[in-house]
């Protein structure tokens, strides 16, 4: 398992110094690399780029979150058949050959406007699905955390079908996907490794392009796996307390129902995006909503709006992003200590579990991108995030703060494509 951020940093530097691009005998090799530095001065919190990364509660300055490199091999077998693989070196909770292989699919085009793929490919649920790793392709140091940070799968194992067509001057593309996805994550305190699975994952999307405008609509749904035997044992223990009379039994019943409903549940995701780029102004807007009875996922509304303006090689930009939960914070008002030494432990477990994925925050960002060389961009960004108490689902911590916080993150990133 690869864990040390210096290894990632050195590998990214090698990608910058050894630009290899090949296109011969049907084989095309391309890639990307980023070296990023970030700093936040909160002693109790650690920043990360997305929930698949290692959690470092005590880290203020880090190279790991925004440093990554990838290489893609695409081989044209025949005019209608193509094979593609993409390997990525990045900060991850678990790193091995399987997790490094983010794409590995066979593509078939029976007609110029139809594409069919089978294997492992980018999960198609948001605007940056195909380029989420390629920092060079967008203005910011990283995609807005409130929309992209909690969506863990980068790829889906399955099949997809895409159809392109035109309606007047509008170019349209519809796509359907089906398969499954998984991601290894750490809890905020990095105490253990957890494997998340997305079964029966189905996505549908429609994108449209007209002159300077681009729009997108997408829908996804998936099933959360059933609880493990150990989890069911804990849930049953809480349910058993529901037989007690009075407030304690009523609260235990409520907790037990929510715990049981968190597994085997179906989640539904809705997304809409709009972009404008006339060569000077760059506008991006993306909104999403997650619905589910499960408490292992954040549910609510997320989105961002970004505006940039190109002045020669410089593009200053501003971003506002937010996640608003649609569920209230779970609290306890009953006296569990009457159960003896283990009573408060079960209560604390239930409350922590039900609030563990909770997100309630908004971020204002400002930055500048400098395209100082072909295929090279340098970015500087400042993020100011207001986080509500007990809603730190996008931060690493040893103990979730019980008060509101305002966190400033300063970042510098060098991006390259080849």
JOLIN-V842418 format. One record per backbone hydrogen bond with DSSP energy under -1.0 kcal/mol. NH is the residue of the N-H (numbers start at 1). CO is the residue of the C=O. E is the energy in kcal/mol with one decimal. If there is no record, write none. Layout:
nh;co;e
NH;CO;E
NH;CO;E
//
This chain:
nh;co;e
8;4;-1.0
9;5;-2.5
10;6;-2.6
11;7;-2.3
12;8;-2.3
13;9;-2.0
14;10;-2.1
15;11;-1.7
16;12;-1.7
17;13;-1.9
18;14;-1.5
22;29;-1.3
24;27;-2.3
27;24;-2.8
28;74;-3.0
29;22;-2.8
30;72;-2.2
32;70;-2.2
33;416;-2.3
34;68;-2.8
35;414;-2.2
37;412;-3.1
38;62;-1.9
39;410;-2.3
40;60;-1.8
46;396;-1.9
51;149;-2.5
53;50;-1.7
59;56;-1.7
62;38;-2.3
67;64;-1.2
68;34;-1.7
69;89;-2.3
70;32;-2.6
71;87;-2.2
72;30;-3.6
73;85;-2.6
74;28;-2.7
75;83;-3.2
76;26;-3.2
77;75;-1.1
78;81;-1.7
82;107;-2.2
83;75;-2.5
84;105;-2.6
85;73;-2.5
86;103;-2.2
87;71;-2.5
88;100;-2.4
89;69;-3.5
93;52;-2.8
100;96;-2.2
101;97;-1.4
102;86;-1.6
102;100;-1.3
103;86;-1.6
104;120;-2.9
105;84;-2.4
106;118;-2.5
107;82;-3.9
108;116;-3.2
109;80;-2.3
114;111;-1.8
115;162;-2.4
116;108;-2.7
117;160;-2.4
118;106;-2.0
119;158;-2.8
120;104;-2.1
121;156;-2.1
123;154;-1.0
125;123;-1.4
129;126;-1.6
135;133;-1.4
137;134;-1.8
138;135;-1.4
147;144;-1.2
148;144;-2.6
149;145;-2.1
156;121;-2.8
157;180;-3.1
158;119;-3.0
159;178;-2.3
160;117;-2.1
161;176;-2.2
162;115;-2.8
163;174;-2.7
164;113;-2.7
165;172;-2.5
167;170;-2.5
170;167;-1.6
171;209;-2.5
172;165;-3.3
173;207;-2.1
174;163;-2.7
175;205;-2.3
176;161;-2.3
177;203;-2.5
178;159;-2.3
179;201;-1.9
180;157;-1.9
181;198;-1.7
183;196;-2.3
185;194;-3.2
190;187;-2.4
194;185;-3.4
196;183;-3.2
198;181;-3.1
199;223;-2.2
201;179;-2.6
202;221;-2.8
203;177;-1.9
204;219;-2.5
205;175;-2.4
206;217;-2.6
207;173;-2.6
208;215;-2.5
209;171;-2.4
210;213;-2.4
213;210;-2.9
214;275;-2.3
215;208;-2.7
216;273;-2.3
217;206;-2.2
218;271;-2.4
219;204;-2.5
220;269;-2.4
221;202;-2.2
222;267;-1.8
223;199;-3.2
224;265;-3.0
232;228;-2.7
233;229;-1.9
234;230;-1.6
235;231;-2.6
236;232;-2.7
237;233;-1.7
238;234;-1.9
239;235;-2.5
240;236;-2.3
242;239;-1.2
243;240;-1.5
244;241;-1.9
250;246;-1.9
251;247;-2.6
252;248;-2.5
253;249;-2.3
254;250;-1.9
255;251;-2.7
256;252;-2.9
257;253;-2.3
258;254;-1.9
259;255;-2.6
260;256;-2.6
261;257;-2.3
263;260;-1.2
264;225;-1.3
267;222;-2.8
268;291;-2.8
269;220;-3.3
270;289;-2.5
271;218;-2.4
272;287;-2.5
273;216;-2.7
274;285;-2.9
275;214;-3.1
276;283;-2.4
277;212;-1.9
278;281;-1.4
282;308;-2.5
283;276;-3.0
284;306;-2.4
285;274;-2.4
286;304;-2.1
287;272;-3.0
288;302;-3.0
289;270;-2.4
290;300;-2.2
291;268;-3.0
300;290;-1.5
301;324;-2.4
302;288;-2.9
303;322;-1.8
304;286;-2.2
305;320;-2.2
306;284;-3.0
307;318;-2.3
308;282;-2.6
309;316;-1.9
310;280;-2.7
311;314;-3.8
314;311;-1.9
315;369;-2.5
317;367;-2.6
318;307;-2.1
319;365;-2.3
320;305;-2.3
321;363;-2.4
322;303;-2.4
323;361;-2.7
324;301;-3.0
326;299;-1.3
339;336;-1.8
340;337;-1.7
343;340;-1.5
346;342;-2.0
347;343;-2.0
348;344;-2.9
349;345;-2.3
350;346;-2.4
351;347;-2.6
352;348;-2.6
353;349;-2.6
354;350;-2.4
355;351;-1.4
358;355;-1.5
360;391;-1.3
361;323;-1.5
362;386;-1.7
363;321;-3.1
364;384;-2.2
365;319;-3.0
366;382;-2.0
367;317;-2.4
368;380;-2.1
369;315;-1.7
370;378;-2.9
371;313;-2.7
372;370;-1.4
373;376;-1.1
376;373;-2.0
377;415;-2.2
378;370;-2.5
379;413;-3.1
380;368;-2.0
381;411;-2.4
382;366;-2.7
383;409;-2.7
384;364;-2.4
385;407;-3.0
386;362;-2.7
387;405;-3.1
388;360;-2.6
390;401;-1.8
391;388;-1.3
393;358;-1.6
395;392;-1.6
396;46;-2.8
405;387;-2.6
407;385;-2.9
409;383;-2.6
410;39;-2.8
411;381;-2.8
412;37;-2.5
413;379;-2.6
414;35;-2.6
415;377;-3.2
416;33;-2.4
417;375;-1.5
418;31;-2.5
//
